[in-house]
Amino acid sequence: MLNSSDPIAAALSLWAGVGLIVAAAFLLYGFDKVDPGAHDAYAVRPLLIPGLVLLWPLVIWRWLSLVRGGR
């Protein structure tokens, strides 16, 4: 497990954990809204997971802006 005296490892674990949650939610509910042309592209979705985990703040920002009606 993680050593509590290593704040960098703890921060990276937290970032990756939140990223995995955001990636799962985005791929299940938001992917079709962001890219309507990829409606049945289920084989592509697992390939997006590393990028979604890394860039989850940007994914949330873009997803929310699209939900609010912005383009």
C-alpha positions in Angstrom: 0.0 0.0 0.0 0.9 3.6 0.0 3.2 5.1 2.6 1.5 8.0 4.2 4.8 9.9 4.3 4.9 10.2 0.5 2.5 13.0 -0.5 3.4 12.8 -4.2 2.4 9.1 -4.4 -0.8 9.9 -2.5 -1.6 12.8 -4.8 -1.0 10.7 -7.9 -3.2 7.9 -6.5 -6.0 10.4 -5.8 -5.7 11.9 -9.3 -5.8 8.4 -10.9 -8.7 7.3 -8.7 -10.8 10.4 -9.6 -9.8 10.0 -13.2 -11.0 6.4 -13.3 -14.4 7.4 -11.9 -14.7 10.3 -14.4 -13.6 8.0 -17.3 -16.2 5.4 -16.4 -19.0 8.0 -16.1 -17.9 9.7 -19.3 -17.7 6.6 -21.3 -21.1 5.3 -20.1 -23.1 8.6 -20.2 -21.2 11.4 -21.9 -19.3 10.1 -24.8 -22.3 10.0 -27.1 -23.2 13.6 -26.2 -19.6 14.9 -27.0 -19.3 12.9 -30.2 -22.7 11.9 -31.6 -21.0 10.2 -34.6 -19.4 7.6 -32.2 -22.8 6.3 -31.0 -22.0 2.6 -31.5 -18.2 2.8 -31.3 -17.8 0.5 -28.3 -14.4 -1.0 -29.4 -12.8 2.5 -29.3 -13.9 3.4 -25.7 -11.3 1.3 -23.8 -8.6 3.0 -25.8 -9.7 6.4 -24.4 -9.3 5.4 -20.8 -5.6 6.4 -20.3 -6.2 9.9 -21.8 -9.4 10.4 -19.8 -7.7 9.4 -16.5 -4.9 11.8 -17.2 -7.0 14.8 -18.4 -10.1 14.3 -16.3 -10.5 18.0 -15.3 -10.5 19.0 -19.0 -13.1 16.2 -19.7 -15.4 17.5 -16.9 -15.1 21.1 -18.1 -15.9 20.2 -21.7 -18.7 17.8 -20.8 -20.3 20.4 -18.6 -20.0 23.1 -21.2 -21.8 20.9 -23.7 -24.5 20.0 -21.3 -25.1 23.7 -20.7 -25.6 24.2 -24.4 -22.3 25.8 -25.3 -20.3 24.6 -28.3 
